Structure formats: C-alpha cells, structure tokens
Amino acid sequence: RGGFSGLFPDSSEYAFRTAVSSSMPGVVLFCDLKFSSDGVGFCIGNLRLDNTTLIDKDFASRGSTYQVNGQDVQGWFSLDFKSKELHEIPMIQNILSRSQIFDGIPNLMSLDNVVKIVDPNEIWVNVEYDSFYREHGLSSEDYILGLPKEFPVTWVSSPEVALLKSLAGKLRNSTKLIFRFLREDLVEPTTKMTYGELLKDLKSIKAFASGILVPKQFIWPMNKDMYLEPSTSLVKDAH
C-alpha cells in the first residue's frame, strides 16, 4: 500500500519504484485515488493534503472546510487545485515515527505518471470518497471507465456501495471489484446503513463485488483489555 512507505513518503515515486524493484514478480501497487479540480486522478494516501505534503506551506491561504460523510473537515484538499499545481507539491512522511530524511524531495504523482514512470505489472485503485467528489462535480466512475485499456488496473475497491454497483459489469473481466468495510459503527453514505449492518448481509455484497476487505478486528476481535478473543466466523461466512 502506497509503495515502500516505511522509508519514503507514501505513494511517492521513490516508494513505488522501490516496492517494484525489491519485490517478487506480480507485486500490486495500491493507489488511493484523489482528484484535482480538473478531474485528474492522483495517488494520495490522505484526503487532507496537509497530512502528506507541504501544500500548507506553499499555498497557505488556500485551506478549506468541507463536509465529508457528515463531518466538517478542515485542511487542504486536492479538488481545490489544478493538476498542474498538484504535480509541483512536495510530499512528506505522514507517520512521524518514520524517517523524514526524504521529506520535500518527491512530488505528488498522478495515476498516469505512476503507470508511465514506475511501469507496474498491476495496480489496485481504491476510491475512498466517491460521494464527496460527486457532490463537487467529479466522477470517479467516469474517470475509471475512461482509463486507457493498457493501464494494468486489476482491482478497484471502495467503501461505497453505489460506486461498485454502478461499475459492476462495465469493466473488463480481469478487473475485480472489492467492497471495503470501514468501522462497524460508521454509516455507508449511499445506503445509510452502518458497515456492521452490511456485514450481516454478505449475500447482497456478493451481487456486485468479487470480495471484501475488512479491518482485522472483524476477524480477530479484541476485548477491553486489548487481548485477542476467538476468531469470528467471517472468513467462513464470506466463502
């Protein structure tokens, strides 16, 4: 996920290149898709750019507050910038306990540049905030369907039911759709059901997705003292 992000900034060219060069054949690069104001998709690990880049230093006056899944979020967002501007934004390590020696060196990468520069065998595209971008006139579905056929996108995941339902049957057979579960108490924005409720109806998920991606506590829950409890039946139920 995000390439070799333990050393380099998440989703940077260095992180992706190192992941490809140091891995066995068949490694899949994970791209967390975010959009510029002109509809270009970038691989960025966080919705707030000030958590992963130096954008708040370069564009100090262009922070915003948006409502995201019912919560007000303040920061710097990709949809407030054109792709030309985003390509020039330096990246930083977003986990402070990791080395910051490469902070400010690599710049943000569009998905196009990841394909052209890194040349991965496979790409996993994750769309975390489809509803948010649609509210602002940007379509994840149109972008994904419009990708060149030579782009090796073999997986598309999202925590939003409506996007995956809409994509089902429109992609080539080699591209698999994965429903990504978030915390059980959070509300899925397009069905208004909690992820805990959706977890009880895996049959409906199977109608539009090839698989599910879940937090580890869905399989190995912990008690209040943070000790592991017996595993749940989720793995069995999902097969």
Secondary structure, 3 states (H helix, E strand, C coil): CCCCCCCCCCCCHHHHHHHHHCCCCCCEEEEEEEECCCCCEEECCCCEHHHCECHHHHCCCCCEEEEECCEEEEECEHHHCCHHHHCCCEECCCCCCCCCCCCCCCECEEHHHHHHHHCCCEEEEECCCHHHHHHCCCCHHHHHHCCCCCCCEEEEEECCHHHHHHHCCCCCCCCEEEEECCCCCCECCCCCCEHHHHHCCHHHHHCCCCEEECCHHHCCCECCCCCECCCCCHHHHCC
